[in-house]
Amino acid sequence: MKDKTLMRLMIDTPNFIREKLLTDKEIKLFKIVEGRGIIGISSMSLSCMRNIPTRTASTQLKDLYDKKYLTRKEVDSDSGGIVYVYRTAI
């Protein structure tokens, strides 16, 4: 994308740009998911990887999903519930 095109997009759609901007932490998380390829990652896997609570991992993944950077698929859990597996959307 050329600079002028990007600049025009920023001027014409500032709210869209604001919604899509990622923090440094979100970029690192995106790269983790991207590194998993087609396998994807669940919040439980992310929490073990980063030594953070599962709820925190779930929230972080959902935030990127809500911004359309990730897709997710429901998978049946061994415990009888469902688990979301996230993959990159771009």
C-alpha positions, 0 to 999 in steps of 0.5 A, spaced: 500 500 500 502 506 498 503 512 503 498 516 500 493 511 500 494 509 507 494 516 509 487 517 505 484 511 509 487 514 515 483 521 514 477 518 511 476 512 516 479 514 523 474 510 527 476 504 523 483 505 524 483 506 531 479 500 532 484 496 528 490 499 531 494 493 536 498 495 542 505 492 542 502 486 547 497 484 542 502 484 536 506 479 540 500 475 541 498 475 534 505 473 532 505 467 537 498 465 534 501 466 527 507 461 529 502 456 531 500 455 523 494 451 522 494 448 529 492 454 532 492 455 540 487 455 545 486 459 551 489 454 556 495 453 551 496 460 551 496 460 559 501 455 560 505 458 554 506 465 558 504 463 565 498 467 565 491 465 568 487 462 563 481 467 563 487 472 561 489 468 555 482 467 553 480 475 554 486 477 550 485 472 544 478 474 544 480 481 543 484 480 537 478 476 535 473 481 536 478 486 532 478 481 526 485 479 526 483 472 529 478 466 527 476 461 532 473 454 531 469 451 537 472 444 539 469 439 543 473 439 550 475 432 553 471 435 559 465 435 555 464 443 554 467 447 548 474 450 547 475 455 542 481 454 538 484 461 535 488 462 528 490 468 524 485 471 519 490 475 515 
